[in-house]
C-alpha cells in the first residue's frame, strides 16, 4: 500500500513538473490535477469503507450491534462518496467555467 501511494504521488509530481510552471506560480491546471488526485484517494477510501461495512453485515450473524455498526459504516461511506463526487463535479465545473471565461 505504501509503495503504491508513493508511486501515485511520484506520478502526480511528474505530471505537475512537466507543465513547466515557473517557481511560485500555479496554474488552474495544476490545482485541478492536485484536486483530482485528492478526490481519487478519497473515493478509494470511501469504497474501502463500503466494503468494510459489507463485511460487518456478513460477519454479524444476526447480532444487532454488529448489524448497526455495518449500517452506520455503509451510510457514512456512501455519504462520504457522494460528497467527494459532488466536490469533484463542482470544482471541475468551476475550472471549466473560468477557463472558458479567460479565453
C-alpha positions as CSV (number, residue, x, y, z in Angstrom):
1,X,0.0,0.0,0.0
2,X,2.8,2.4,0.9
3,X,4.7,1.7,-2.3
4,X,1.5,2.2,-4.3
5,X,0.9,5.6,-2.7
6,X,4.5,6.6,-3.3
7,X,4.1,5.7,-7.0
8,X,0.9,7.7,-7.3
9,X,2.5,10.7,-5.6
10,X,5.5,10.5,-7.9
11,X,3.2,10.3,-10.9
12,X,1.4,13.4,-9.8
13,X,4.7,15.2,-9.2
14,X,5.9,14.2,-12.7
15,X,2.7,15.5,-14.2
16,X,3.0,18.8,-12.4
17,X,6.7,19.2,-13.2
18,X,6.1,18.6,-16.9
19,X,3.8,21.6,-17.1
20,X,6.8,24.0,-16.9
21,X,5.3,26.1,-14.2
22,X,7.6,28.9,-13.0
23,X,8.5,28.7,-9.4
24,X,5.9,30.3,-7.2
25,X,3.2,30.3,-9.8
26,X,0.4,27.7,-10.0
27,X,-2.0,27.4,-12.9
28,X,-5.6,26.2,-12.7
29,X,-4.4,23.0,-14.4
30,X,-2.0,22.3,-11.6
31,X,-4.7,22.9,-9.0
32,X,-7.1,20.7,-10.9
33,X,-4.5,17.9,-11.1
34,X,-3.9,18.0,-7.4
35,X,-7.6,18.1,-6.5
36,X,-8.4,15.2,-8.9
37,X,-5.7,13.2,-7.2
38,X,-7.1,14.0,-3.7
39,X,-10.6,13.1,-5.0
40,X,-9.4,9.8,-6.3
41,X,-7.8,8.9,-3.0
42,X,-10.9,9.9,-1.1
43,X,-13.1,7.9,-3.4
44,X,-10.9,4.8,-2.9
45,X,-11.1,5.2,0.8
46,X,-14.9,5.6,0.6
47,X,-15.2,2.4,-1.4
48,X,-12.9,0.6,1.1
49,X,-15.3,1.6,3.9
50,X,-18.3,0.4,1.8
51,X,-16.6,-3.0,1.5
52,X,-15.8,-2.9,5.3
53,X,-19.4,-2.2,6.1
54,X,-20.5,-5.0,3.9
55,X,-18.1,-7.4,5.8
56,X,-19.6,-6.2,9.1
57,X,-23.0,-7.2,7.7
58,X,-21.7,-10.6,6.5
59,X,-20.0,-11.4,9.8
60,X,-22.7,-10.0,12.1
61,X,-24.5,-13.4,12.3
62,X,-27.7,-11.5,13.4
63,X,-26.0,-9.6,16.2
64,X,-27.9,-6.3,16.4
65,X,-24.8,-4.4,17.5
66,X,-22.7,-5.6,14.5
67,X,-25.6,-5.0,12.1
68,X,-26.0,-1.5,13.4
69,X,-22.2,-0.9,13.1
70,X,-22.3,-2.3,9.5
71,X,-25.3,0.0,8.6
72,X,-23.6,3.1,10.1
73,X,-20.4,2.3,8.2
74,X,-22.2,1.9,4.9
75,X,-24.3,5.0,5.4
76,X,-21.3,7.2,6.3
77,X,-19.2,5.7,3.4
78,X,-21.9,6.3,0.8
79,X,-22.5,9.9,2.1
80,X,-18.7,10.5,2.0
81,X,-18.5,9.1,-1.5
82,X,-21.4,11.4,-2.6
83,X,-19.7,14.4,-1.1
84,X,-16.4,13.5,-2.9
85,X,-18.3,13.1,-6.2
86,X,-20.2,16.4,-5.7
87,X,-17.0,18.3,-4.8
88,X,-15.2,16.9,-7.9
89,X,-18.1,17.8,-10.2
90,X,-18.3,21.3,-8.7
91,X,-14.6,22.1,-8.8
92,X,-14.2,20.7,-12.4
93,X,-17.2,22.9,-13.4
94,X,-15.6,25.9,-11.8
95,X,-12.3,25.2,-13.5
96,X,-14.0,24.8,-16.9
97,X,-16.1,28.0,-16.5
98,X,-13.0,30.1,-15.5
99,X,-11.0,28.6,-18.4
100,X,-13.8,29.4,-20.9
101,X,-14.1,32.9,-19.4
102,X,-10.4,33.6,-19.7
103,X,-10.3,32.6,-23.4
